[in-house]
Amino acid sequence: TTTATTTTTTTTVMSAAARDEEEEEEELNSFPPMSVGETRDVSSFKDGGVMKKLLSIASSSSKSPTNETSSSSVSLHQNHPESGDKVTVHYTGRLLDENKTKFDSSVDRGEPFVFTVGVGQVIKGWDLGVLTMQKGEKCLLTCKPEYAYGAAGAPPSIPPNATLEFEVELISWKSENDLFGDGGVVRVAKIEDGEGWKTPKDGDWLEIGVRASRKEKDTGKMATVWEKGLADDAGEEKEQKGGEEKEGIFFQLNLKKGSGRTDDDDTSDANNNVPYGVHLALQFFKKGETQRLLIRNEYLENVNKMPEKATEARREEEALYFTVTLKRWVHVEKICNGLGEKTTIKEAPESNYDTPNEGAKVVFSSVKVYKGKRDFSRPRRGDNTKDEKELVFASKEGEDVTYEIGGDADDTSVESIIVSACEEGIQRMKVDETAQIVLPTDFAFGSSSSGDKGEEIKKKFSNGKEISSSDAPFVTYVFALKSMERAKDPWALTGEEKVELADKLKSSGNAFFKKKEYVRAEAKYSQGLRYVEPDGQQNDEIANKIKALKISLHLNYAACALKRSAWKEVITNCDQVLKIESLNEKALYRKATAEIDFGLYDEAKRTIKTLVEDVSSSSPTFASETSRLKQRLKQKEAVQRKKDSKVFGGMFSKLDLFTEDERNKKPKSDEEKMNDAETALTGLGEMMKGSGGGGGDEEDWDASQKPPMPLKDLPDDFQDFGAKEAMATDTFPFEEEKKKLEEGEEMRLETA
């Protein structure tokens, strides 16, 4: 396929030696503008094969990058599509016979034609001509046979060796190089290909080399604003540095805020602030890949923390060019409900994709334990003696350490090295990978969820050294995984084996529960639930055991979640039980407890009603426990009503506007109502009283009482003073403003 010489595709990989020359050429050699009525040869070899006549030009708004829509985003040269872009056009094709016979027209069909330009999806003349067009432009393309359908033609419409004429209008295009469809981050060129197929994820730590450049207004040439860690030329960097690579910027990828943390304690270091657009673009990089990016507008966020020249460039042009090399990255994963992190130090070969499962036996060639948060995944700078001082345990060189995932509860003896809190991180490792696992000390060796926050947790190792939570809030494990023997996957187990494993995990979880280590107990229950899904192939005895275990594991998980005040998790697990046994007493009780504390009072009433009316319990404490639930719900509702009365009562007590005389006045205009916020607020108070909102004087709680009346059910003649209409909008910030008032903050009436 022949493509226009004035375009540059993103799939082109340039040698580093030709990079600077090519970058300048990209900027200066965009297609020169034409005048209406002008005709120009746009064929590859300037042989007259494709002649373009400009019929009308695009309007200024069409050409402006800031006015481009998501369906027509900005490309490399701003005004022209590139090879690989998806373009939308209208066209009319004619033969150059006496009658100018029309053989095809998207205009007549009323449906634009969409295709990818520059890749051979259409005739050569179209690929070349459309690449020179601007959005909204109309032109006439005259294509000789070798740039159209050749000697064969396209019977019956197009005869052999036909020269064709096309009237084409470029409606819009979508650039594959415009990463987010709004022209904010444009991939100008790929300078070096990367390795493998993996790309960074949000939260990973990356090391990059970067150069920021801007286009000089007077010369049109590119000028470097600042750079760090970027190779001057392929293969030359190490030679120039005596075998050492240039040090790049090491920072945490942040795809949400665009301001990931850097590895320097002093985050004011100008070179260590990476623009939002670079963050977003890096998620598409492979290791070792170098790209050149054009970044505009809000995607330059944080560039104001760069060197002064860069900020001047932003103020002047709101656009900078960044040449970026992804040197390496380390993958970071949250574990243990976000309490800990697992970070890869040395990646496993891509051919190693298996990870340990529950019951697997893993062999480590090295295990080390450090006080505090250590990070061995980042480039090591200067003296590392601090790491050695914080080392409290290291396995002997040449001696392997074996561990079984999901074995018995932690061994409390000094010989115990690896604790079960590390298991989630270990289960994400691959053979030949080295990784670090950082955990809170009290969670690793004791309990971070028991509520005994003042209790000091200690761990003593076989070498006599000790870690305590008072002097080291965190602990860092470093593992080098040598080999593993995976246990059978759930699908490969017999029913008896599933029951045995699930029961073992349940017992392990119960041991953690007794020690008030609820998060670790939940992990065991959650693992056990993987083995208790019925498959329809078990006999009745095994099926009943699996069902009983599933109920027990969900109930135990809910009990842990209750201790942690994780109300949503309590409700979710209880609902799973109620799908199996709709009148399970423990599930209903725990669910109602969570609903009360979660503020779901109507749902709690329904759950308690089922518990009272439908459950036949033999427990001697059932009646008293249920009564306590009802009383607790009543107290919670009373507290809520008291809070609400403070919020609304404080507002309404200051309003004395609605005397009988005033109500008999001529109705107010819309403008007067808008200026009188008290009207709607007073009406709201009347509605609350008139719709069953109730006070605190009722007798014993009645589960069958009707809920407050919805707005739509109020009678037409109800005196709401405009409040019904006001409350039908989405502009009443109830929860937010109520909280402000409860905390003693003043609030303007207009805000309310």
N, C-alpha and C positions, 0 to 999 in steps of 0.2 A: 504494500500500500504506500502510495506517495503522499507525503504530508507537507504542509507549507513550511518553508524555511524560516519564517518569521516567528514560529511558535516553539515552545519548549515543553515537552511532556514531563510529568512528574515521575514517570517510570524510568527516565534517563538517569543513569548512574555516571556521574562525572568523576574523572580522576582528580585527585587533590591538586595535582600540578597545574591543571587547566581551570581550577575553580575560580580564581579571581577574574581571569579573562572572560570566562563564561558568564559569571554573575553580572559583570558590567555590560556585556552584550545583551543579556536578557532585559536590562533596564532601558537601553538606548535604542534597541532595534525592534520595538513594537511597530505594527503596521502603520505606515505614514497616513495621515488623514487625506481624504479626497474631497473634491468640490462636487456639488450637484451637477450632473451632466457630464462629468469627467469619466473617461474610459481608461482602464489600466489592465495590463497583463498580470494575472496572479498565478500563472502556471509555474510549476516547479522549475523548469529550465528556461522560462521566459521565451517559449516557442509559439506563443499566441494560442496555445491550446485552451486556455480559460481566460476569457475577456470579461472583466467586470465593469458595468456602467452604473454609477450611483444615481438612483432615481429620487430618493429623499433621505434626509439624515435624521438621526434620532434627536429627540428633544433633549435639552440640558438636564431635565429631571430624570430622563431615562438613563443618561450616561453617568449620572452622579452615583458613586458607590454608596453614599448614605441613603439614597432613595431606592436601592435595590431591594426587592422582596425576597422572601425565602425561596421562591421558585426561580429566581434569577439572581444568583449570588455573585459576588465579585470574584473574578479570577485573577491570574497573575498580572496581566496588563490592565486590569480594571475594566477596560472598555470592550475587550474581545474575548470570546470563548477560547479554550485551549483544547488540544487533542485529549480525548477522554471525557470531555464535558457532555452532559446530556442537554441537547438544544431542542427548542420548540419553534417551529417555523410554519408559515403559510406559503404556498407556492402555486404557480400555474406554469405548466410545461407546454411548449409549442414546438412544432417542426418548422424548419426554415424553408417551407415550400411557398408557393404563390399565395395560398390562403392563410398562411401562418396557423396551420391546423392545431387546435388544442387537443392534447392526448391525455392530460391528467390535470386535476386541480383540487387541492385541499380546500380552497376557498369555496368552490362549488359544493363540496360535501359538507362544509360548515364545521369541519373538524381538523384542527392543526395536526401537523405531522411531528412526531417526537423520535429522535434518534441520537446515537452517540457519535459525535463528530471526530474525524481524524483517525478512525480505526477500521475503515473499509466497509462499514455498514451500508454506505451509499456510493454512488459513482464518484470517481476521483475529482471531477470538477466541482461537485458539491463540497467535498471535504476541504478542498483548497479555498473555495470562495467563501463559505460560511465562516471559516476561521478568521477572515478579515473584516467581518461585519460587527456593527455595534447593535446593542439592543434598540429596537424600534426602527432600525434602518431598513430601507427597501432598495434592492438593486436588481439588475438584469445580468444573469450569467449566461454567456454563450460558450458552449462546450463542444469542442471538436470530437469526432468519434473516439479517438484514443483516450479521451477524458470522460467519455460517456459510455455507450454500450458497444463500441467497437465495430468490427466488421460484421458480426453476427446480428446486431440490432436486438430488439426485443419484440418479436412478432406477437400479435398483428399490429400493435399500435406504432411501434418504432421500426422503420425499415433499416436494412444494413447500411453501415457507413454514414449514419445520419448525424449532422451537426444539430444540436438542440439548444433551445433558448428557454431559460427559466426566470420567471419573475419571483423573487424570494423576499419574504419579510421575516426578519429575526425577531420573534416575540419575546423570548427569554431563554436563559440557560441556567443549568444547575451544575456547578463546578465540582468535580470529584476532589479537587485540591482545596476547595473551601470547606474546611473541616466541620464547621458548625452551621453552614448555610446562611450566614449573615455578613460575610466578608471580614469578620473580626480576626480570624486566624486562617491564613492561606499558606498552603505548602507550595513554596516557590520552586524548589528542586530537591531531589534526593541525590546527595553527593556521594555517600557510601552506603552500600547495603549492609544490613545487620545479619546476625547469626541466629539460626534456629527459627522458632515460631512464637516463643513466649514474649509477652509484653507486660510492662509494669501494671500493678493494681493500686488503687487508692490506699494510702497509708504506707506503701513501700518506701524504703530509703534508696535514693538514687544518687549516683555521682555523674555529673555532666561536665563537658567543656562547652563554653558558650562565647560567642562574639556578637555584640550588638552593633549595628551599623545604621546609618541613615543616608539618604540620597541628598547630595548637595544641590541646592536650588540653582546655583549659578552654572555649574558644570554638568550636572546630571550624573556625576560619578558617585560611587559608594565610598563613604568615609567611616572608618572604625571609630566607635564611640568608647567602647570598653570591651575587654575580653578577659577570660580566665580559663585556663586548663584546656584550650583548644589546640590541636596539633597544627603546626604551620604547614606541614605537607605530609602525605602518607609515607610512612617508613622513615621519616627524618626525625621525628620527635625523640625517640629513645637515643638515637645517635647524638643529637644535640644535648641531651640531658645526661649523657654518660650512662645510658642504660636505664634511667628512671623516667617514667612518664611525668608529664606536667600534672600538678595537683589541680583537680577540678573543684566544683562546688558540690558538696554533699548535703542533701536536704530531703525532707519527707514529702512525698507526692500528696497533694491535697486537691482533689477534684471538686470539692464543695465550696471552699472559701478562697482558694487560689493563693494561700499564704502558708505553705508548709514550713515546719520548723527546720532550721539549719543545724549543723553539728557544732557551731560555735556558741559558746556561752553568751558572747556579746552579739545579739541578733541585730545590732545596729550596723554591723559590718556591711558596707554598701554592696560588696560583691556577692553577698550571700542572700540576696532577696531576688527571687525568681518571679517574673510576671505571670499573672494568671493564665494568659494564653499559652505560655510555655508549659505550665503544669498540664493543661488540657491536652496539648499536642503530644506530650510524652507518653500518654497512654497508648499511642499507636506506634511507638518506636520499638525496635528490636535491639538486642545488645550489640553495641558497636556501630549502630546506624547513625549517619550524619544527615541532617536535613537543614534546608534553609527556609525560614518561616517569615512571613510578613504579618505583623501583629498591629492591630489598630484599636483605638478608642478604649472602651472599658476593659478590654482584654490586656491592656497595659497596666492594670492595677498592680500596685507595689513597685512600679518602676520609679516612683518618686523617692524610693530609698536607694536607688542606684547612684552612680557617680553623677556629678553635676551636669556633664555634657549630655547624658542620657535624658535627664529631666528637661533640659532645654530643648532637645529634639522632640520630646513629647508635646511640649507647649507649642512649638512651632508647627508641627505636622500631624500630631496625634497618630504617628505611625513609625515603627522601627522594624528593621530586619534583624532576625536572630539566626545565626548559624549554630546549630546545637548538635553535639555528639553525646549519645548515651553510652558512657564508658562501662557502667555496670549498675546493677541494683540488687538489693536484698529484699526478699519477700517477708512481710510482717503479717502475722495472723493473731487475732484476739482469741483467747481461750478462757475457759472457766468463767463463763458469763461475763467476760470483759475484765475480769480481775487480773489476768496475766496475758503475756505475749510470747509467741513462738516466732523466732527470727532465724532465717537461714544464714549461716556463715559461709559454708561451702556447699554448692549445689551438687546434687547427685547427677550422674549421667542421664540424659533424656530417655535412654532405654530402660532405666529403672523407674517404673511407675507404680509398683505395688507398695502399699503402706501396711503397717501392722494393724491387725484387727483385735477385737476382744478375745482374750485367751491366747494370743500369739506369744511366742518366746523370742525375745530380742537379745542380741549380743552386741555390746558396745566395746569398741577398742579403747575408748577413753571416756571417763566421766570426771568432771571437775565441778566443784561447788565454790561460789564466791559470795562474800557478803555484799549486800547492796545491789543496785542496778548497774551491771556492767554491759558494755556493748562491744562485742568483738567482731561485729559485722562491718563496722565503719573502718576507714583507713586509719592505721595506727600511726600516731604522730609522737615523736619525741620519746621520752623515757616511759617505760611500761612498768616501773617498779611498784607503782600504786596497785596495779592488778595483782602482782605477786603478794603484796602485803594483805590483800583482801581474800586470798585463796585459803579456804579452810579445809578443803579435801581434794585430793587428786588420786585416781586409781593408779596402781603401779604400772609403769611402762612395760608393755609386753604381756600384761595379764588382762584377760577379757572380763567384762562384768555382764552377767546374765540376769534378765528380769522377765517376769511373766505379767503381761497386761491383764488386769482384772483378777489378780491372785488374791490371797487372803488379805484382810485389813492390815494396815501398816504395821510392820515390825518395829516395836519401840526400842529395840536393843541398839547398842552403839554400832553393831555391824550393819545395820540398815543404812543404805546409802540413798537409794531412789525411793521417793514417796509417791503415793498414788495420785497426788495433785499434779504430777508431771505427765500422767498418762495421756491426757487429751493432746498435749503437744507431741509426745512420742508417736502417737497414732497418726500424726500428719507428716512424719519423716519417711524418707526413702533410704534404701541401702546405699552406702557411700556418701551420705549427707552428714554434714556437721551443723548443728543448730544449737541455739541458746534458748532457754526457757526462763523467763523472769516471772516470779510470783511474790505476792506478799508473804512475809515470813510467817505471820500467824496463820495464814491460810495453808501454807505448805506443810507446816509442822504442828499446827494446832487447829484453831477455828477462828475464822474471821466473821462468823455469822451467829455465834452463840450469844452475843450481846455483852459478853464479859470483856469489854474493850480495855479495861485497866489491867487485865491479867497478862503477865509476861510469859511468852512462849519461848522455850529453849530447845535446842537440838544439839546433841553431842555425838561426834563422829568417832570412829575407831582409832584415829590418830590423836585423840585427846582434845582436839580443837572443838569450839562450840560457837553456835550462832544463837543470838537472842533477839527477840522482836524489839527490845528496848533500844539496842544500839544499831540494829540493821533492819529497818522496816521491810526491806526486800531481800530476796535471795536469787542468785543467778546460777542455773545449771547449764553446763556445756556438755553435749553428748555427741559422740562420733559413732554413728550406727554402722556396724560391720556386717551383720547378717540378721536374718529373722526366719522364723518358722511360723507361718500363718496358721491360725486355727481354722477349722471349717467355717465357711460362710453360712448364715442362717438357712439359705435355700438348700444347702447340702446336708443338713442335719436331719436325723430322724425325730419323730415326735418326742420320744423319750429323752434324747439328747437336748432338745430345746427346753423341755421342762427342767432338766438337771441344771443347765446353764442359767436359765432365768431364776430358778430358786437360789442358786449360788450368788447371783448378783443381788437378789433381794436381801439375802442374809448379810452381804457385805454392806449394802446401803443401810440396813437396820443398825449395824455396828457403828457406822458414822452418825446415825441419828441419835443414838444413845450418848455419843460424845458431843452432841450439839453441833456437829459439823454438817450443816444442812445442805450446803451447795454440793459438797462431795457425795452426800447421800443421794441427792437428786440425780447426780451423774450416773450413779450405779443403777438407780431405778429406771432412768431413761435408757441405759444400755440393755437392761433386762427386757424392756418393752419391745425391743427389736426381735425377740424370740417368741413372742406370744401372739402372733397374728395367725388365726386359723387358716389352714390351706384346703380344708374340705377332704383331706385324705387321711385324717387321723381317726382312730376308733373312738367310741364314745367316752371311754375312760380317759384317754389322753386329751381329748377335746375339752372335757370338763375341767381337767387339771389346768390346761392352758387358759381357759376362761377365768378360773378362780385366780390364777396368778396375774392375769391382766388387770382384774379388778383390784387386787391387792397392791400391785405396783402403782397404779394410778392413784389409789387412795393414799398410799404412803408418800408419793410425790406431792399430793395436795397438802398433806400434813406438814411436810417440810416448807412448802411455799407459804403456808399460814404462819409459820414461825418467822419467815422472812418478810411478812406483810406483802407478799407478791400476789395480790388479790386476783389479778387476771389469770395467772397460772393456776391458782386454786380452782377457779370457775371452769377453766378449760379441762382440767383433769377430772373434775367431778362430773362434768357433762359427758366425758367418755365413759365413765362408769354407768351413768344413768341411761346411756344408749343400750347397755347390756341388761341392767336391772333398774327399771324406771322408779322403783320405790326403795332403793338402797338407802338405809337410814343414815349411815356415815356420810355418804356423798351429799345427801340433801342438807344435813346439818352443816357440813364444812362449806358447802356452796352458799347457804344462807348467811353464815358468819362472814364470808368474804364479801358478799353483796352488801351487807350492812356497812362494813368498813370501807367499801368502795363507793358508798353513797348511792347505790342502786336500790333505793327503798321500795319502789313498786315491785321490782323483781324479787326482793327479799320477802315481801308480803306474800307473793304467790308461792314461793318455795316453802315458806313456813306453813302456809295453808295446806299444801300437799303433805307436809310432814305431820301436821296435826290431824287432818281428816282422813288420809289414805294409808298411813303407815301403821301397822300393828306391831308394836315393839314389846319384847319381853324384858327389856332392860328396866330395872327398878328406878333408875335415874332419868328415864326418858321424859317423864312429865315435867320434872323440875328443870332439866336442861332446855326443853322447849319453851317453858315459861320464861327462863332467863333470856332466851333469844328474843322473845316478844317484848320483854321489858327493855332490853338493850336497844331494839329497834325504835321503841317509843321514845327512849331518852335521846337517841341520835336525831330523831325527827324534831324533838322539842328544841334541841340545841340549834338545829338548822333554822327553825322558825324564828328563834331568838336573834340569830345573825341576820336573817332576812328583815326582821322588824327594825333592826338598827340601821340597815341600809335604806329601806324605803320609808320607815317611820321618820328618820331624820330629815328626809327630803320633804315629806308631806306636811310635817308639823310646822314648817316655815311658810307654807302656802295658805293664805287666807283670802283667796281671790274669788271663791265661788259661793257668794251669798245668793239668796233667792232673787234679790233684785237684779244681780248681774246675770243670772240665768235667764231672766225674762227680757234681757236686752236683745236688740237686733243681732242676728247671727253675724259672727265675725267673717271678714274676708279671708281668703287663703293666705294673703300676705300677713294679716294680723295673727292668724294662727301660727304661722312660721315664726313670728317674733315672740310668741307666748308659749314657751316650752312647758310652763306649769300646767297648761290645759291637758296635754297628753299625760303628764305624770300623775295628775289627780285622777284622771280617768283610769289609769293603770291601777291605782289603789282601789277604786271602786270595783274594778273587774276582779281584782284579787279577792275582795270580800264577797263578791256576788257569785263567784264561780266555784265555790267549794274549797277555797284555799285554806280556810279554817284557822282557828287560833289554837291555844293550848289548853282549852277547858273541857275537851271531850272526856268521856268516861273511858273504860278499858278499850284498848284498840280493837277495832272490828275489821277483820281481814276482808270482809265482803263489801266494805264501804266503797262508794263510787269515787273514781279519781276526779281531779279538778276538771271543770268543763272546758273543752277546747274553744278557741276563739270562734271557729266557724259555727259552733252550736249556740252561741249567745242569741237571744231573741232580738228581732230587728229593732224593737223599741227600747232596748236596754240603754240606759244613760251612761255612755262610755266617754263622752266629751272628746271624741277624736282619738282615743287611745287604741281602739280596735284597729283602726287604719294604721296608726303609727307602729303598733306591734307586729303588723303583717310584713314589715320591711325586714331586711337583714342587717340593720344598722344599730341595733341595740346591744352594746357591749356588756351584757349582764355580768358574766363571771369576772371579767377583768376589772370592771368598775366597782363591783361589789367588794372585790378583794382590796382595792385601794381604800375604800371607805372603812372597811374593817380594820385596816392598818393605820387609820387616823389621818389619811391624806385628804386634803380638800379637793373637791371636784366641781368644776364650773357646771352650772345648770344646763348650758347649751351642750356640753359634752354628754351629759346624761340623756 
